Amino acid sequence: MTRSVNSLFAHEVIECVSEGREPTVHELFCLAERIWQESTAHRPAFAWGTLAPTDPDRVGSLRAALAATMGTDA
């Protein structure tokens, strides 16, 4: 796994798109957490781990991560 030096795009997005593959579960959750953290400036650093699996913010972030790595056909 190669790390991207481009901080604008998460390395998970770059790797999945460039390799034409689905994200691993780990990649998907890492990207979802980044999306969730960057969606507002007032989130505590470790709050992602306290969200319930069905929390709308968590579900929405996971859906956004999946769309980012696989496109809108996911």
WOTA-V708858 format. One record per helix or strand of 3 or more residues. SS is the DSSP state (@ for helix, = for strand). FROM is the first residue (numbers start at 1). LEN is the number of residues. If there is no record, write none. Layout:
SS|FROM|LEN  SS|FROM|LEN
//
This chain:
@|11|9  @|25|14  @|47|4  @|56|15
//
